[in-house]
Amino acid sequence: MDPAAWLRKKGFDPEGDLCNAKADNDYPAVRSTAMWEAAFAGEKGVCRFLWEHGAAQTIRTKTSYGSTPMHAACSCGHLHVAQWLFEVGANEDIHTMDYGGETPMFSACDLGLLGVAKWLFEVGAAPHIRTKNRDNDTPMIAACWNGHLDVAKWLFEVGAAEDIRRPNNALGPTPMSWACAKGHLDIVKWLFEMGATEDIRTQDIAGFTPMLCACRNGYLQVAKWLFEVGAAEDIRTQDIAGFTPMLCACRNGYLHVAKWLFEVGAAEDISTPTADGETPLGSALRNEHFHNAHFHVIVWLILQGAANNDEGHVDHTILCPVESSRHWAALIISLQCLDNENNSFNSLFLPATSVQRSSISSLVQLEGQEEMLRLIADFVDVLRGRKLRNAREAVAALELHVSFENDMTELSKAAADAHSAAADAAVAAVTAVTAAVTAQAAVFTAVHANAQALVAALVADSVAMQAAVAALEARRLQGP
């Protein structure tokens, strides 16, 4: 694209001041120059146009985040632009950190841009293969975290070998923990082979082991490998808050991980609480990001006995926390379906194995073969034994709570209706009292008016009588 047209498309005036920075459309707080935008996009032709039309001074101008055009080119893999910038005067910026403490070398390793990293190393940025960012992460940690094995191997070869065991702070996660947390098994194995053997069991400041990191994020293959090479004991190791790998797997909906932990020795942890009393079942029930995977985990936990009390029976106080009521109806249906499957197996399949009742000769051969019938039931996932009892007891407990909830809803509705009726009656009573008071006031007003009229009449009579007395007195004085 023509440089001028490209600049217009990006919101810059090719005939105006090309040194001015503008706000990003998506992130207004971030301001960048046309040179930075062109470097970020890999538009070397536009960079040259800007250089030749008055914006040469912006080859080192930072964005409001502290990123230079060199940063932009290196972090996006635009080696040809980075080389051009280096040649025309931005060579010092191969050492410049942005406000996150990241050098171009760090960004290249973080994003898996090995070609850019090698070029930076060759032109003077070799010391930065071990330079930490503001979070104390090394390029080696960044490469392992993001799964860039080729970059990690190169860093190891050119001088950062010690960083394969170097945490991001005194008690922080090691590269081994970071790689396990992201499921990068190839990097985990490489670190192990290169000397980070002991780190398969190293806990960080929060108590996280590589095993817990793998299980909490659902990376079963990593967890299995750790188990096989020496971290088997960590399937039950808690972090400082009491979280086990089992609880973390259940909390995040990773049923396949939970089942494996159960099978290899962490069965007891389906009921192991944290320091705050949180259990795998409660954590899955209350997960704020609840989805279908959590539902399957909850059903599995119930069948394994995670809702059972010390006597081995389902305890409604464990199974039915108030926060989980929105899941009760679905759990009842799911558990009832499992019970129905058992009933169907018993009523349809088992009779077919009887000589007296079956017309299917191949099934008749199973008559009396109890162990074989149990194996068939297990193969088709038909519940039996303790799991079946747990399912039935859970349904009973849930139905009791649903009924209780409905009763409470009805009682609440009745109470609300009664309260409303009482309020209406009170309003009516107030209205009646008001009417009575108004009527009494009207009567009082009428009586008061009558009294005033009577007083006026008496006064008039008194005046007339006084006038008559005066007239008589005048006549007497006049004589006969």
Backbone hydrogen bonds, N-H to C=O, Kabsch-Sander energy under -0.5 kcal/mol:
donor,donor_aa,acceptor,acceptor_aa,energy
6,W,2,D,-2.7
7,L,3,P,-2.5
8,R,4,A,-2.1
9,K,5,A,-2.3
10,K,6,W,-1.6
11,G,8,R,-1.5
12,F,7,L,-3.0
16,G,13,D,-1.8
18,L,16,G,-0.9
20,N,17,D,-1.0
22,K,32,S,-2.6
24,D,27,Y,-0.8
24,D,30,V,-2.6
30,V,27,Y,-2.5
31,R,29,A,-0.6
32,S,22,K,-2.3
34,A,18,L,-0.5
37,E,33,T,-2.1
38,A,34,A,-2.4
39,A,35,M,-2.3
40,F,36,W,-2.7
41,A,37,E,-1.7
42,G,38,A,-0.6
42,G,39,A,-0.8
43,E,38,A,-2.7
44,K,42,G,-1.4
47,C,43,E,-2.1
48,R,44,K,-2.4
49,F,45,G,-2.1
50,L,46,V,-2.7
51,W,47,C,-2.4
52,E,48,R,-2.4
53,H,49,F,-1.0
53,H,50,L,-0.6
54,G,51,W,-0.6
55,A,50,L,-2.6
58,T,55,A,-1.8
59,I,56,A,-1.5
60,R,57,Q,-0.7
61,T,58,T,-0.9
63,T,67,S,-1.9
64,S,31,R,-1.3
66,G,63,T,-1.8
72,A,68,T,-2.4
73,A,69,P,-2.6
74,C,70,M,-2.5
75,S,71,H,-2.9
76,C,72,A,-0.9
77,G,74,C,-1.0
78,H,73,A,-2.5
79,L,77,G,-1.7
81,V,78,H,-0.5
82,A,78,H,-2.2
83,Q,79,L,-2.7
84,W,80,H,-1.6
85,L,81,V,-2.7
86,F,82,A,-2.3
87,E,83,Q,-1.9
88,V,84,W,-1.8
89,G,86,F,-0.7
90,A,85,L,-2.7
91,N,86,F,-0.5
93,D,90,A,-1.3
94,I,91,N,-1.3
95,H,92,E,-1.8
98,D,102,E,-1.8
99,Y,65,Y,-2.0
101,G,98,D,-2.1
107,S,103,T,-2.3
108,A,104,P,-2.3
109,C,105,M,-2.3
110,D,106,F,-2.9
111,L,107,S,-1.8
112,G,109,C,-0.9
113,L,108,A,-3.0
114,L,112,G,-1.4
117,A,113,L,-2.2
118,K,114,L,-2.7
119,W,115,G,-1.9
120,L,116,V,-2.6
121,F,117,A,-2.3
122,E,118,K,-2.1
123,V,119,W,-1.8
124,G,121,F,-0.8
125,A,120,L,-2.9
126,A,121,F,-0.6
128,H,125,A,-1.6
129,I,126,A,-1.7
130,R,127,P,-1.0
131,T,128,H,-0.7
133,N,137,D,-1.9
134,R,100,G,-2.6
136,N,133,N,-2.0
142,A,138,T,-2.4
143,A,139,P,-2.5
144,C,140,M,-2.5
145,W,141,I,-2.9
146,N,142,A,-1.7
147,G,144,C,-0.9
148,H,143,A,-2.8
149,L,147,G,-1.2
152,A,148,H,-2.3
153,K,149,L,-2.7
154,W,150,D,-1.9
155,L,151,V,-2.7
156,F,152,A,-2.2
157,E,153,K,-2.0
158,V,154,W,-1.9
159,G,155,L,-0.5
159,G,156,F,-0.6
160,A,155,L,-2.9
161,A,156,F,-0.5
163,D,160,A,-1.2
164,I,161,A,-1.5
165,R,162,E,-1.4
168,N,173,P,-1.1
172,G,169,N,-1.2
178,W,174,T,-2.3
179,A,175,P,-2.6
180,C,176,M,-2.3
181,A,177,S,-2.5
182,K,178,W,-1.1
183,G,180,C,-1.0
184,H,179,A,-2.3
185,L,183,G,-1.6
188,V,184,H,-2.3
189,K,185,L,-2.6
190,W,186,D,-1.9
191,L,187,I,-2.9
192,F,188,V,-2.0
193,E,189,K,-2.2
194,M,190,W,-2.1
195,G,191,L,-0.6
195,G,192,F,-0.7
196,A,191,L,-2.7
199,D,196,A,-0.9
200,I,197,T,-1.4
201,R,198,E,-1.6
202,T,199,D,-0.6
204,D,208,F,-1.6
205,I,171,L,-2.4
207,G,204,D,-1.9
213,C,209,T,-2.5
214,A,210,P,-2.3
215,C,211,M,-2.5
216,R,212,L,-2.8
217,N,213,C,-0.7
218,G,215,C,-1.2
219,Y,214,A,-2.6
220,L,218,G,-1.4
223,A,219,Y,-1.9
224,K,220,L,-2.9
225,W,221,Q,-2.0
226,L,222,V,-2.5
227,F,223,A,-2.3
228,E,224,K,-2.0
229,V,225,W,-1.8
230,G,226,L,-0.6
230,G,227,F,-0.6
231,A,226,L,-2.8
232,A,227,F,-0.5
234,D,231,A,-1.3
235,I,232,A,-1.5
236,R,233,E,-1.2
237,T,234,D,-0.6
239,D,243,F,-1.7
240,I,206,A,-2.1
242,G,239,D,-1.8
248,C,244,T,-2.4
249,A,245,P,-2.4
250,C,246,M,-2.5
251,R,247,L,-3.0
252,N,248,C,-1.6
253,G,250,C,-1.2
254,Y,249,A,-3.0
255,L,253,G,-1.2
258,A,254,Y,-2.1
259,K,255,L,-2.8
260,W,256,H,-1.5
261,L,257,V,-2.6
262,F,258,A,-2.3
263,E,259,K,-2.0
264,V,260,W,-1.8
265,G,261,L,-0.5
265,G,262,F,-0.6
266,A,261,L,-2.8
267,A,262,F,-0.5
269,D,266,A,-1.2
270,I,267,A,-1.5
271,S,268,E,-1.6
274,T,278,E,-1.8
275,A,241,A,-1.9
277,G,274,T,-1.7
281,L,270,I,-0.5
283,S,279,T,-2.9
284,A,280,P,-2.1
285,L,281,L,-2.4
286,R,282,G,-2.0
287,N,284,A,-0.8
290,F,287,N,-1.3
294,H,291,H,-0.8
295,F,291,H,-1.4
296,H,292,N,-1.8
297,V,293,A,-1.7
298,I,294,H,-2.4
299,V,295,F,-2.3
300,W,296,H,-2.2
301,L,297,V,-2.7
302,I,298,I,-2.4
303,L,299,V,-2.2
304,Q,300,W,-2.0
305,G,301,L,-0.8
305,G,302,I,-0.9
306,A,301,L,-2.9
308,N,305,G,-1.7
309,N,313,H,-2.8
312,G,309,N,-1.9
315,D,307,A,-3.2
316,H,314,V,-0.6
318,I,315,D,-1.2
319,L,315,D,-2.3
320,C,316,H,-2.5
324,S,321,P,-1.7
325,S,322,V,-1.5
327,H,324,S,-2.5
328,W,325,S,-1.0
331,L,327,H,-2.2
332,I,328,W,-2.5
333,I,329,A,-2.1
334,S,330,A,-2.3
335,L,331,L,-2.7
336,Q,332,I,-2.5
337,C,333,I,-1.9
338,L,334,S,-1.5
339,D,335,L,-1.9
340,N,336,Q,-2.6
341,E,337,C,-1.9
342,N,338,L,-1.4
343,N,339,D,-2.0
344,S,340,N,-2.6
345,F,341,E,-2.2
346,N,342,N,-2.3
347,S,343,N,-2.3
348,L,344,S,-2.4
349,F,344,S,-0.8
349,F,345,F,-0.7
350,L,345,F,-2.1
352,A,348,L,-0.7
352,A,349,F,-0.6
353,T,350,L,-1.7
354,S,351,P,-1.6
358,S,354,S,-1.8
361,S,359,S,-0.9
363,L,360,I,-0.8
364,V,360,I,-1.5
365,Q,361,S,-0.8
366,L,363,L,-2.0
367,E,364,V,-1.9
369,Q,366,L,-2.4
370,E,368,G,-1.7
373,L,369,Q,-2.3
374,R,370,E,-2.1
375,L,371,E,-2.0
376,I,372,M,-2.2
377,A,373,L,-2.3
378,D,374,R,-2.4
379,F,375,L,-2.3
380,V,376,I,-2.0
381,D,378,D,-1.3
382,V,377,A,-3.2
383,L,381,D,-0.5
387,K,384,R,-0.9
388,L,384,R,-0.7
389,R,385,G,-2.0
390,N,386,R,-2.7
391,A,387,K,-2.3
392,R,388,L,-2.3
393,E,389,R,-2.8
394,A,390,N,-2.3
395,V,391,A,-2.1
396,A,392,R,-2.1
397,A,393,E,-2.5
398,L,394,A,-2.8
399,E,395,V,-3.0
400,L,396,A,-2.0
401,H,397,A,-1.8
402,V,398,L,-2.8
403,S,399,E,-2.7
404,F,400,L,-2.5
405,E,401,H,-3.0
406,N,402,V,-2.5
407,D,403,S,-2.9
408,M,404,F,-3.1
409,T,405,E,-2.3
410,E,406,N,-2.6
411,L,407,D,-3.2
412,S,408,M,-2.8
413,K,409,T,-2.4
414,A,410,E,-3.1
415,A,411,L,-3.1
416,A,412,S,-2.4
417,D,413,K,-2.8
418,A,414,A,-3.1
419,H,415,A,-2.8
420,S,416,A,-2.4
421,A,417,D,-2.8
422,A,418,A,-2.9
423,A,419,H,-2.3
424,D,420,S,-2.6
425,A,421,A,-2.8
426,A,422,A,-2.6
427,V,423,A,-2.3
428,A,424,D,-2.6
429,A,425,A,-2.8
430,V,426,A,-2.6
431,T,427,V,-2.5
432,A,428,A,-2.6
433,V,429,A,-2.9
434,T,430,V,-2.6
435,A,431,T,-2.3
436,A,432,A,-2.7
437,V,433,V,-2.9
438,T,434,T,-2.4
439,A,435,A,-2.7
440,Q,436,A,-3.0
441,A,437,V,-2.4
442,A,438,T,-2.1
443,V,439,A,-2.6
444,F,440,Q,-3.0
445,T,441,A,-2.4
446,A,442,A,-2.4
447,V,443,V,-3.1
448,H,444,F,-2.7
449,A,445,T,-2.1
450,N,446,A,-2.7
451,A,447,V,-2.7
452,Q,448,H,-2.2
453,A,449,A,-2.3
454,L,450,N,-2.6
455,V,451,A,-2.5
456,A,452,Q,-2.3
457,A,453,A,-2.4
458,L,454,L,-2.7
459,V,455,V,-2.5
460,A,456,A,-2.4
461,D,457,A,-2.8
462,S,458,L,-2.6
463,V,459,V,-2.3
464,A,460,A,-2.4
465,M,461,D,-2.5
466,Q,462,S,-2.3
467,A,463,V,-2.0
468,A,464,A,-2.3
469,V,465,M,-2.6
470,A,466,Q,-2.1
471,A,467,A,-2.0
472,L,468,A,-2.2
473,E,469,V,-2.2
474,A,470,A,-1.8
475,R,471,A,-1.9
476,R,472,L,-2.2
477,L,473,E,-1.7
478,Q,474,A,-1.3
479,G,475,R,-1.2
